[in-house]
């Protein structure tokens, strides 16, 4: 790699030859650290950090753009990954030191990176993390063992850890039952239907194959058994409205929780004041996780 191009003074220009050599050298230096986005490989190069930080004072317009064809680098520069269920990766994250090698293998399979094997203390996995559309990141994930038990697990790149956390964090909606339904009813109101249709549109826009959980809740006024039945009918109504708005029924599960998991307690309150105080407990909760 020719460093000349990166230490020239401000008023000096790099030749196309120097630029081409520098970029090729950066790729060569980072061999084995290439990640892919979908079918198009993207190299996360240390040189990018140099340009973004140390060279920020150099005016970009003083340099000539150069297009380089990297097709001759060969397959050894491309890391191919596999899609694994998010829930299985989460089991490794949450299991920690309680997990053995066989436990991890049951969740993720044996390490699929050629640089590691079952008997090693570091297992390397190349895992595809979905992006928008058909694109995805190929990310390296390492599980470290000591005396056959997990001591650490981590993503190699911060971009990958960030994307994993985004995928792991559920998208949540909480809808007031007073907006969705009339008193003692599971029939959805016009305003409630509009709210559900808006959520369905967001699901279709931002998710590919989500797992959707719909939970219905009531307040504590009335018999507990009746409230449980009412909450289930309301959860079913919301699930049905999502399906009627174009959501795949295979993505949805629903459940009634009755008066459990109350948000407001309202001790010492009675009458209409109690009904108003308990309003936060009358709700339908929708949770979404992307599946891959």
MARBATOR-352426 format. One line per 2 residues: number of its first residue (from 1); their letters; for each residue x, y, z of N, C-alpha, C. Coordinates in steps of 0.02 Angstrom, whole numbers, always signed. Layout:
N
NUM> A> X,Y,Z,X,Y,Z,X,Y,Z ~ ...
This chain:
292
1> XX> +42,-60,+0,+0,+0,+0,+43,+62,+0 ~ +30,+109,-45,+68,+171,-47,+36,+223,-2
3> XX> +72,+244,+52,+43,+293,+98,+48,+364,+73 ~ +82,+375,+17,+96,+443,-6,+32,+483,-14
5> XX> -19,+450,-41,-81,+484,-57,-114,+513,+5 ~ -99,+483,+64,-134,+504,+124,-93,+553,+166
7> XX> -33,+571,+144,+7,+618,+182,+27,+679,+140 ~ +1,+683,+80,+15,+742,+39,-14,+805,+72
9> XX> +16,+861,+60,-10,+922,+88,-74,+942,+53 ~ -108,+990,+84,-175,+1008,+62,-179,+1028,-11
11> XX> -131,+1064,-35,-135,+1089,-104,-107,+1041,-155 ~ -87,+981,-135,-62,+932,-181,-116,+881,-197
13> XX> -116,+856,-258,-165,+808,-280,-135,+738,-283 ~ -177,+688,-270,-157,+619,-278,-172,+599,-350
15> XX> -128,+562,-379,-142,+536,-446,-191,+478,-440 ~ -224,+464,-496,-270,+407,-496,-233,+343,-481
17> XX> -173,+337,-503,-134,+277,-490,-122,+269,-415 ~ -104,+325,-381,-92,+322,-309,-155,+304,-271
19> XX> -211,+335,-292,-274,+320,-258,-293,+247,-266 ~ -286,+222,-328,-303,+153,-341,-261,+106,-300
21> XX> -195,+121,-296,-150,+79,-257,-168,+81,-183 ~ -185,+141,-159,-201,+148,-88,-263,+109,-69
23> XX> -315,+114,-110,-376,+77,-94,-367,+2,-99 ~ -329,-19,-150,-317,-91,-156,-276,-115,-96
25> XX> -227,-74,-75,-187,-92,-17,-229,-97,+46 ~ -279,-52,+53,-322,-55,+111,-362,-119,+112
27> XX> -387,-139,+55,-424,-202,+51,-379,-261,+68 ~ -318,-258,+41,-271,-313,+52,-253,-318,+126
29> XX> -243,-259,+158,-226,-257,+228,-281,-285,+272 ~ -343,-276,+250,-401,-298,+289,-428,-365,+265
31> XX> -387,-405,+234,-409,-470,+211,-440,-509,+268 ~ -497,-539,+255,-530,-578,+306,-575,-536,+350
33> XX> -579,-470,+337,-622,-428,+377,-676,-397,+334 ~ -693,-431,+281,-742,-405,+234,-811,-428,+255
35> XX> -860,-382,+254,-928,-399,+270,-969,-388,+207 ~ -1027,-419,+202,-1068,-409,+143,-1135,-381,+161
37> XX> -1164,-344,+114,-1232,-319,+120,-1271,-349,+62 ~ -1315,-397,+78,-1351,-431,+26,-1303,-468,-19
39> XX> -1315,-464,-83,-1272,-498,-131,-1211,-456,-150 ~ -1206,-394,-125,-1151,-350,-143,-1104,-342,-85
41> XX> -1041,-365,-91,-995,-360,-35,-975,-289,-21 ~ -973,-272,+44,-951,-206,+65,-894,-215,+115
43> XX> -838,-183,+103,-781,-190,+149,-782,-134,+199 ~ -783,-152,+264,-778,-102,+317,-704,-93,+331
45> XX> -673,-43,+302,-601,-36,+301,-579,+14,+353 ~ -520,+1,+381,-492,+49,+428,-478,+115,+394
47> XX> -468,+113,+329,-453,+174,+292,-511,+222,+293 ~ -573,+196,+297,-632,+239,+299,-630,+281,+362
49> XX> -611,+250,+419,-605,+288,+481,-553,+342,+476 ~ -497,+328,+441,-446,+378,+431,-473,+438,+393
51> XX> -508,+424,+339,-534,+478,+298,-586,+518,+335 ~ -627,+484,+377,-681,+518,+412,-657,+561,+469
53> XX> -600,+541,+501,-578,+578,+560,-515,+618,+547 ~ -458,+583,+537,-394,+617,+531,-389,+661,+471
55> XX> -425,+646,+417,-419,+684,+355,-478,+731,+344 ~ -515,+745,+396,-575,+786,+388,-560,+857,+365
57> XX> -497,+879,+376,-480,+947,+357,-464,+955,+283 ~ -457,+899,+249,-441,+901,+177,-504,+910,+137
59> XX> -507,+961,+96,-567,+975,+56,-578,+919,+6 ~ -638,+888,+7,-652,+831,-36,-649,+850,-109
61> XX> -667,+913,-124,-670,+932,-195,-601,+937,-226 ~ -548,+935,-186,-481,+940,-214,-456,+873,-241
63> XX> -495,+821,-234,-474,+755,-256,-520,+729,-310 ~ -491,+692,-355,-530,+663,-410,-558,+596,-389
65> XX> -623,+586,-400,-655,+522,-384,-627,+468,-430 ~ -615,+410,-401,-589,+354,-440,-634,+294,-428
67> XX> -656,+262,-481,-695,+201,-477,-648,+141,-485 ~ -651,+95,-437,-607,+37,-440,-649,-26,-442
69> XX> -629,-73,-484,-664,-136,-491,-629,-188,-447 ~ -665,-214,-395,-635,-261,-348,-652,-333,-363
71> XX> -678,-347,-423,-700,-415,-438,-642,-464,-439 ~ -581,-440,-447,-524,-485,-450,-497,-506,-382
73> XX> -529,-483,-328,-504,-499,-261,-515,-572,-242 ~ -564,-604,-271,-576,-674,-257,-622,-685,-198
75> XX> -648,-746,-192,-697,-762,-141,-669,-760,-70 ~ -603,-765,-62,-574,-765,+5,-585,-699,+41
77> XX> -601,-647,+4,-614,-582,+34,-687,-575,+57 ~ -729,-622,+40,-801,-616,+55,-819,-666,+109
79> XX> -851,-642,+162,-875,-685,+216,-948,-702,+204 ~ -963,-765,+195,-1032,-787,+184,-1063,-810,+250
81> XX> -1122,-785,+264,-1155,-802,+327,-1217,-843,+318 ~ -1249,-858,+373,-1312,-896,+373,-1363,-857,+414
83> XX> -1426,-868,+400,-1480,-839,+439,-1496,-885,+498 ~ -1495,-857,+558,-1512,-895,+618,-1571,-860,+653
85> XX> -1614,-899,+685,-1671,-868,+721,-1646,-821,+775 ~ -1675,-762,+778,-1656,-713,+828,-1663,-741,+898
87> XX> -1715,-781,+909,-1727,-808,+975,-1670,-854,+998 ~ -1639,-889,+951,-1584,-934,+969,-1521,-895,+988
89> XX> -1508,-840,+953,-1452,-797,+973,-1465,-767,+1042 ~ -1527,-747,+1054,-1544,-718,+1118,-1534,-767,+1176
91> XX> -1545,-831,+1162,-1534,-882,+1215,-1461,-884,+1236 ~ -1417,-876,+1187,-1345,-875,+1203,-1329,-812,+1243
93> XX> -1356,-755,+1221,-1343,-692,+1256,-1367,-694,+1328 ~ -1426,-724,+1338,-1456,-724,+1405,-1430,-781,+1449
95> XX> -1407,-835,+1418,-1386,-894,+1456,-1321,-884,+1493 ~ -1275,-847,+1462,-1211,-832,+1494,-1173,-894,+1516
97> XX> -1143,-889,+1575,-1098,-942,+1600,-1133,-1007,+1617 ~ -1199,-1008,+1613,-1235,-1071,+1626,-1231,-1118,+1567
99> XX> -1211,-1093,+1509,-1214,-1132,+1447,-1148,-1168,+1433 ~ -1154,-1229,+1410,-1096,-1269,+1388,-1089,-1264,+1312
101> XX> -1037,-1294,+1286,-1028,-1296,+1214,-1088,-1331,+1181 ~ -1110,-1385,+1211,-1166,-1422,+1181,-1230,-1380,+1182
103> XX> -1239,-1339,+1234,-1297,-1295,+1236,-1294,-1245,+1178 ~ -1237,-1214,+1169,-1229,-1164,+1116,-1239,-1197,+1048
105> XX> -1211,-1257,+1039,-1219,-1292,+976,-1292,-1309,+962 ~ -1330,-1322,+1015,-1401,-1338,+1006,-1440,-1276,+983
107> XX> -1416,-1216,+1001,-1450,-1154,+980,-1426,-1130,+912 ~ -1360,-1129,+902,-1331,-1097,+843,-1299,-1147,+794
109> XX> -1292,-1210,+815,-1255,-1257,+775,-1180,-1251,+790 ~ -1140,-1292,+760,-1067,-1287,+769,-1042,-1223,+735
111> XX> -984,-1197,+756,-958,-1135,+725,-950,-1144,+650 ~ -974,-1095,+613,-974,-1102,+539,-920,-1061,+505
113> XX> -878,-1027,+544,-820,-992,+515,-762,-1041,+510 ~ -728,-1041,+454,-674,-1088,+441,-615,-1080,+489
115> XX> -613,-1024,+525,-557,-1011,+570,-567,-1042,+639 ~ -624,-1075,+652,-635,-1106,+717,-667,-1174,+710
117> XX> -658,-1214,+763,-684,-1283,+763,-713,-1298,+832 ~ -748,-1355,+838,-783,-1372,+900,-736,-1373,+960
119> XX> -675,-1397,+951,-629,-1405,+1007,-597,-1339,+1029 ~ -605,-1285,+990,-574,-1221,+1006,-609,-1186,+1064
121> XX> -574,-1141,+1096,-604,-1102,+1151,-642,-1041,+1125 ~ -631,-1023,+1062,-669,-969,+1030,-707,-996,+971
123> XX> -773,-990,+973,-815,-1011,+916,-834,-949,+877 ~ -823,-952,+811,-840,-897,+768,-898,-916,+722
125> XX> -948,-873,+720,-1006,-882,+676,-1012,-823,+629 ~ -1028,-837,+567,-1044,-785,+518,-1120,-785,+510
127> XX> -1152,-731,+532,-1225,-728,+537,-1252,-670,+496 ~ -1304,-683,+457,-1337,-631,+418,-1388,-595,+460
129> XX> -1382,-529,+465,-1431,-488,+500,-1468,-446,+449 ~ -1534,-453,+443,-1572,-419,+391,-1570,-343,+397
131> XX> -1569,-310,+340,-1578,-239,+334,-1644,-228,+297 ~ -1653,-170,+269,-1715,-157,+232,-1716,-197,+167
133> XX> -1776,-218,+148,-1784,-255,+85,-1748,-321,+88 ~ -1710,-336,+34,-1674,-399,+30,-1601,-394,+54
135> XX> -1581,-335,+77,-1512,-326,+99,-1501,-354,+168 ~ -1438,-370,+183,-1421,-394,+250,-1346,-384,+262
137> XX> -1329,-382,+326,-1259,-379,+346,-1235,-450,+362 ~ -1175,-467,+341,-1144,-529,+363,-1097,-511,+420
139> XX> -1113,-535,+479,-1078,-514,+540,-1045,-573,+575 ~ -986,-560,+602,-951,-612,+639,-969,-607,+713
141> XX> -988,-664,+741,-1010,-669,+811,-966,-720,+846 ~ -937,-701,+903,-890,-745,+937,-918,-766,+1005
143> XX> -914,-831,+1020,-931,-857,+1086,-867,-887,+1114 ~ -848,-864,+1174,-786,-885,+1207,-801,-933,+1264
145> XX> -761,-986,+1270,-771,-1037,+1321,-709,-1043,+1365 ~ -720,-1063,+1426,-667,-1083,+1471,-692,-1144,+1510
147> XX> -655,-1198,+1507,-675,-1261,+1539,-745,-1282,+1516 ~ -756,-1274,+1450,-817,-1297,+1416,-879,-1255,+1432
149> XX> -872,-1200,+1469,-929,-1156,+1484,-918,-1087,+1453 ~ -974,-1055,+1435,-970,-988,+1404,-943,-937,+1453
151> XX> -895,-898,+1431,-870,-842,+1471,-886,-774,+1439 ~ -899,-774,+1374,-914,-711,+1341,-944,-724,+1272
153> XX> -984,-677,+1248,-1009,-679,+1179,-1013,-607,+1155 ~ -994,-596,+1092,-992,-528,+1067,-993,-526,+991
155> XX> -1018,-470,+964,-1015,-456,+893,-949,-421,+879 ~ -918,-439,+823,-853,-410,+807,-858,-336,+789
157> XX> -910,-318,+753,-917,-249,+729,-971,-212,+768 ~ -961,-148,+785,-1014,-111,+819,-1077,-103,+776
159> XX> -1067,-101,+709,-1126,-97,+666,-1171,-158,+675 ~ -1140,-215,+685,-1177,-277,+693,-1213,-280,+760
161> XX> -1178,-259,+813,-1210,-258,+879,-1269,-211,+879 ~ -1261,-153,+847,-1316,-105,+844,-1376,-135,+807
163> XX> -1363,-168,+750,-1418,-197,+711,-1451,-254,+749 ~ -1412,-294,+784,-1441,-349,+823,-1487,-321,+877
165> XX> -1465,-268,+911,-1507,-239,+964,-1571,-209,+935 ~ -1565,-179,+875,-1625,-152,+843,-1675,-208,+828
167> XX> -1650,-264,+803,-1693,-320,+786,-1721,-353,+849 ~ -1682,-353,+903,-1703,-386,+965,-1756,-346,+1002
169> XX> -1751,-280,+996,-1797,-238,+1033,-1866,-238,+1000 ~ -1918,-260,+1036,-1984,-262,+1005,-2012,-192,+993
171> XX> -2049,-185,+939,-2088,-125,+926,-2154,-133,+964 ~ -2173,-84,+1003,-2231,-91,+1047,-2282,-37,+1034
173> XX> -2344,-57,+1036,-2401,-10,+1033,-2448,-26,+1091 ~ -2470,+26,+1125,-2520,+18,+1178,-2581,+61,+1159
175> XX> -2637,+29,+1151,-2699,+63,+1131,-2749,+62,+1188 ~ -2779,+119,+1201,-2829,+123,+1253,-2892,+84,+1233
177> XX> -2915,+42,+1279,-2977,+5,+1265,-3036,+53,+1261 ~ -3032,+110,+1294,-3086,+159,+1290,-3090,+190,+1220
179> XX> -3033,+193,+1184,-3034,+215,+1115,-3059,+159,+1069 ~ -3038,+98,+1083,-3053,+43,+1038,-3124,+17,+1044
181> XX> -3151,+17,+1104,-3214,-18,+1116,-3264,+25,+1155 ~ -3327,+8,+1148,-3378,+36,+1190,-3378,+0,+1258
183> XX> -3419,+24,+1305,-3422,-6,+1372,-3445,-79,+1367 ~ -3407,-123,+1399,-3423,-194,+1404,-3432,-226,+1334
185> XX> -3390,-204,+1286,-3397,-228,+1218,-3328,-247,+1189 ~ -3329,-294,+1142,-3269,-312,+1105,-3274,-290,+1032
187> XX> -3326,-252,+1016,-3334,-225,+948,-3291,-162,+941 ~ -3250,-160,+889,-3203,-104,+880,-3240,-43,+853
189> XX> -3227,+15,+882,-3257,+78,+861,-3224,+102,+796 ~ -3256,+149,+761,-3225,+177,+700,-3157,+208,+713
191> XX> -3151,+245,+768,-3086,+275,+785,-3034,+221,+800 ~ -3056,+169,+834,-3011,+114,+850,-2987,+79,+787
193> XX> -3033,+71,+739,-3015,+37,+677,-2964,+78,+638 ~ -2971,+143,+637,-2922,+186,+603,-2853,+178,+635
195> XX> -2851,+175,+702,-2787,+167,+737,-2754,+101,+719 ~ -2794,+48,+716,-2767,-18,+699,-2743,-21,+627
197> XX> -2780,+11,+582,-2759,+13,+511,-2693,+51,+503 ~ -2683,+103,+543,-2621,+140,+540,-2563,+95,+563
199> XX> -2574,+57,+616,-2522,+11,+641,-2507,-42,+588 ~ -2560,-68,+556,-2550,-119,+504,-2507,-91,+447
201> XX> -2519,-28,+429,-2479,+3,+376,-2406,+9,+395 ~ -2392,+25,+458,-2323,+29,+482,-2290,-39,+483
203> XX> -2328,-90,+502,-2300,-158,+501,-2280,-178,+431 ~ -2324,-164,+383,-2309,-182,+314,-2251,-142,+285
205> XX> -2241,-81,+309,-2188,-39,+284,-2120,-57,+314 ~ -2118,-74,+378,-2054,-80,+413,-2034,-152,+431
207> XX> -2078,-200,+421,-2062,-269,+439,-2071,-315,+379 ~ -2031,-367,+378,-2036,-417,+325,-2079,-476,+347
209> XX> -2059,-510,+401,-2097,-567,+428,-2099,-561,+504 ~ -2139,-516,+530,-2138,-505,+603,-2176,-558,+641
211> XX> -2156,-566,+704,-2195,-604,+752,-2236,-553,+793 ~ -2302,-559,+792,-2346,-509,+822,-2385,-540,+879
213> XX> -2380,-509,+937,-2418,-532,+996,-2468,-478,+1015 ~ -2531,-497,+1022,-2584,-451,+1043,-2610,-473,+1111
215> XX> -2606,-428,+1160,-2628,-444,+1229,-2683,-396,+1249 ~ -2739,-423,+1275,-2794,-382,+1298,-2795,-379,+1374
217> XX> -2813,-320,+1401,-2816,-310,+1474,-2880,-272,+1492 ~ -2905,-284,+1551,-2962,-247,+1578,-2941,-215,+1645
219> XX> -2987,-177,+1674,-2976,-153,+1742,-3003,-205,+1791 ~ -3002,-189,+1856,-3023,-238,+1907,-3096,-232,+1927
221> XX> -3132,-188,+1893,-3203,-182,+1909,-3240,-242,+1879 ~ -3280,-276,+1919,-3317,-335,+1895,-3282,-400,+1915
223> XX> -3313,-456,+1895,-3287,-522,+1912,-3224,-538,+1871 ~ -3175,-568,+1904,-3111,-583,+1872,-3119,-629,+1811
225> XX> -3162,-680,+1818,-3172,-727,+1762,-3202,-692,+1702 ~ -3251,-649,+1715,-3283,-613,+1660,-3232,-566,+1626
227> XX> -3192,-532,+1666,-3143,-486,+1638,-3091,-524,+1595 ~ -3074,-585,+1616,-3027,-624,+1576,-3057,-640,+1507
229> XX> -3121,-660,+1507,-3154,-675,+1444,-3160,-613,+1399 ~ -3178,-557,+1431,-3184,-495,+1393,-3117,-474,+1362
231> XX> -3063,-480,+1401,-2997,-461,+1375,-2976,-505,+1316 ~ -2994,-569,+1318,-2977,-614,+1263,-3017,-597,+1201
233> XX> -3081,-581,+1210,-3122,-563,+1151,-3096,-498,+1120 ~ -3074,-452,+1161,-3048,-390,+1135,-2981,-401,+1099
235> XX> -2938,-443,+1126,-2875,-459,+1092,-2888,-492,+1025 ~ -2937,-537,+1024,-2955,-571,+961,-2982,-521,+910
237> XX> -3021,-473,+933,-3049,-422,+887,-2993,-381,+855 ~ -2943,-362,+894,-2887,-324,+867,-2847,-366,+819
239> XX> -2835,-429,+836,-2798,-474,+791,-2835,-481,+725 ~ -2901,-489,+728,-2941,-496,+668,-2939,-432,+626
241> XX> -2940,-374,+658,-2936,-311,+622,-2868,-303,+588 ~ -2815,-327,+619,-2750,-325,+586,-2749,-369,+524
243> XX> -2778,-428,+531,-2781,-475,+474,-2822,-444,+417 ~ -2878,-413,+435,-2921,-382,+384,-2886,-322,+351
245> XX> -2835,-296,+385,-2797,-239,+357,-2736,-263,+318 ~ -2731,-328,+305,-2678,-354,+262,-2621,-390,+296
247> XX> -2625,-400,+362,-2571,-433,+398,-2581,-509,+394 ~ -2527,-544,+382,-2529,-618,+377,-2552,-648,+443
249> XX> -2606,-687,+443,-2631,-717,+505,-2581,-764,+538 ~ -2535,-792,+499,-2485,-836,+528,-2434,-800,+572
251> XX> -2432,-734,+568,-2385,-696,+609,-2413,-679,+677 ~ -2478,-688,+688,-2511,-659,+746,-2532,-712,+797
253> XX> -2519,-699,+860,-2548,-736,+915,-2582,-685,+961 ~ -2635,-704,+994,-2669,-658,+1040,-2687,-694,+1105
255> XX> -2696,-654,+1157,-2709,-682,+1223,-2743,-630,+1266 ~ -2789,-652,+1308,-2820,-608,+1357,-2785,-615,+1425
257> XX> -2770,-559,+1457,-2738,-560,+1522,-2783,-535,+1578 ~ -2846,-518,+1561,-2893,-496,+1613,-2868,-434,+1650
259> XX> -2877,-436,+1716,-2858,-379,+1757,-2786,-385,+1785 ~ -2749,-432,+1760,-2680,-442,+1782,-2634,-387,+1754
261> XX> -2575,-381,+1785,-2524,-334,+1762,-2550,-263,+1759 ~ -2585,-243,+1811,-2615,-176,+1814,-2562,-122,+1815
263> XX> -2576,-67,+1781,-2532,-9,+1781,-2550,+38,+1838 ~ -2615,+51,+1846,-2640,+96,+1899,-2673,+55,+1954
265> XX> -2661,+75,+2016,-2689,+40,+2074,-2754,+72,+2098 ~ -2753,+138,+2107,-2812,+178,+2125,-2844,+156,+2191
267> XX> -2803,+138,+2239,-2829,+119,+2305,-2865,+178,+2338 ~ -2922,+164,+2370,-2960,+214,+2405,-3005,+256,+2361
269> XX> -3008,+241,+2296,-3049,+279,+2249,-3112,+240,+2234 ~ -3168,+274,+2225,-3232,+240,+2212,-3270,+276,+2156
271> XX> -3325,+242,+2134,-3371,+272,+2087,-3339,+290,+2020 ~ -3365,+345,+1991,-3340,+367,+1926,-3266,+386,+1929
273> XX> -3245,+411,+1986,-3175,+429,+1994,-3131,+367,+1988 ~ -3155,+310,+2015,-3117,+248,+2010,-3113,+225,+1937
275> XX> -3169,+229,+1902,-3171,+208,+1832,-3121,+249,+1790 ~ -3119,+315,+1803,-3073,+358,+1767,-3000,+343,+1786
277> XX> -2989,+330,+1851,-2921,+317,+1875,-2893,+252,+1845 ~ -2937,+202,+1834,-2915,+137,+1809,-2910,+134,+1733
279> XX> -2922,+189,+1699,-2921,+189,+1626,-2856,+162,+1596 ~ -2797,+177,+1625,-2735,+149,+1595,-2733,+73,+1594
281> XX> -2771,+41,+1639,-2771,-33,+1641,-2813,-64,+1585 ~ -2859,-25,+1558,-2901,-51,+1503,-2865,-36,+1438
283> XX> -2832,-86,+1412,-2788,-74,+1356,-2778,-137,+1314 ~ -2752,-127,+1254,-2730,-182,+1211,-2658,-167,+1192
285> XX> -2616,-216,+1201,-2544,-208,+1190,-2524,-250,+1130 ~ -2488,-219,+1083,-2464,-253,+1023,-2388,-250,+1022
287> XX> -2356,-308,+1018,-2283,-312,+1017,-2260,-347,+953 ~ -2208,-319,+921,-2182,-347,+858,-2108,-360,+862
289> XX> -2087,-417,+838,-2017,-434,+828,-2007,-460,+758 ~ -1953,-437,+726,-1938,-465,+660,-1912,-536,+667
291> XX> -1937,-581,+623,-1912,-649,+622,-1862,-655,+564 ~ -1809,-695,+574,-1762,-708,+519,-1727,-774,+531
